[in-house]
């Protein structure tokens, strides 16, 4: 078993979902700021993307000798995504609001199911088979697995800010 908290972080998101109504999940304090629901959808979508990279790494036949970037090396040493607000190049409204809480729960459960599967299978992956991350450089299957937890923890800071906006709005 890999010493990694990715499943625990996703479980934390799942538990905290019970605190919200669908209206709270869909509330946007400003047009260019995500709702909590959009943040959940983003966390699920990125986890699914990273799981796809895990799969690519495990079936790759060609080794990649590229390294992590300086930021990537630092992030993995600290086991944490840098504490910076990342502005995606896509429009903020591209990440949609959820239709229901059940949709989010289903997405989180699917991620958990895949994490459970890959937790057992990344161990045997060739660490020299990698996929490039745009910021952190070349990562292998185990590192992509770890990135799911790192990325999801990063968004817990955003969730706290969005929770504050909900409180300020009296929701």
N, C-alpha and C positions, 0 to 999 in steps of 0.2 A: 504494500500500500504506500502511496506517495504521501509525504508529509505536506499537505496542502489544505488550505481552508476554502477553496472555491465552492464546494458543496455547502459548507456551513454559511457562507455569505449569501448564497442564493436562498437557503432556508430562512435566513434572517429577513430577506426581502419578502418572502412568502408570508412569514408570520406578521410582519408589520402591515401588510396589505389589508388585514382585517380591520385596521383602525380607520380606514377611509370609506366614504361613500363614493359612488361613481362621479357625483358632482365635484367632490373634493379632488378626485383624481384628474378630472378634466379642467380644473380651474387654472387659468393663466393670469398671473399678476400683471404681466406686460406682454405685448405682442411678440417681442423677440426673446422671450424667456419660456423654456419648456414648462409644461404642467408636470405634476408628479407622475401622471399616467404616461406622458411622453417619455419621461426619464425611465420608467419601468420598461416600456417598449424598446427603448435604446439599449438598456442593459441586456435584455433578452436577445435582441438582434445581434449585438456584438458578441455575446457568448456563443450564439449559433455560428457566427462567422469564424470565431477562434476555434470552435470545435471542428469546423471544416478544414482549418489549417492543420489541426492535429491529425486529422485523417490523411491529408496530403503528405504530411511528414512521415506517417507510418507506412505509406505505400510507395514512397519515393525510392527509386533505384539509384539515382544520382546524388552523390554527396555535394554539399555546398559548403565552401570553406570561408564564407563571409562571416564577419563578427558582429557583435552588438555595437551600437553607437555608444558614445560616452554616456548619453542619457539612459540608454538601455542597460548598460553595465551598472550604473548607479541605481537604477530602479530595482534591478534584481538583487543587488547587494543589500539594499534597504528593504526588499520585499514589499515595495510600495510604489504606486504610481506617483509621479511628482505632484506636489500640492499646487497645481496651477489650474486655472480655468481654461479648458481647451475650447476654442471656438471652431466648430466644424465649418468647412467651406460650403457645405450644403445649406440651403435655407432652413431656418429653424422649424418651419411648418412642414418640411418633408417628413419628419418623424411624426407620425399621426398620433392622435389621441386614441386611447383604447375604446372599443365599443362597450365593453363590460369588464367587471372584475374577473368573471369566469375566464375571459380571454387571457388575462394576465396570469391567472393561476395556472391555466393550461400551458402557457409558454414557460413559466418557471418550472413546472413539473417535467416538461419535456427536456429542459436544460439539465435538471437534476438526474433524469434517467440517463442522458447521454454522458454526463460527468461520471456517473457510477460505472458505466461501461468503459469509458476511456481511462478511468483511474486504474483499472486492472490491465489495460493494454498499452499504455504509453511506456511502461517499464521496459518493454522489449524493443522499443523503437530505436533505430540507429540515431545517436545524438548528432551525427554529422549531416543528417537529412533535415533541411531547414526551409522555412518560408520567411520572406522578408516582411517585417513590420515597418511602416512608413516613418516612424519616429525612433523606434528602439533597435532597428537593424534585424539581423538574421537570427531567428529563433527556432529551436527544435520542438518536437512534440511535447516534451515535459514543460518547456518554458511557455508554450502556448497554453497548456493546461493551467499553469500557475497564473498566467496573464488574466484569465477569467476572474479569478479572485481579486487580483490587483485592480483591475478595471472596475469591478463591481464595488469594491471598498471605496475607490475614488469617488464614485457617485453617491456614496452615503453622505459625503460632505455636502453635495448638491442637494440631496434629499433633506438634510437639516435646514438648509437655507429656504427651500421650498415650503417646508413645514412651517417655518417662521412667517412666510408670506401668507399662508393659509390662516394662521392665528391672527395676523394683523388685519386680515380681511373679515375676521369674525366667522370663519367657516370651520 
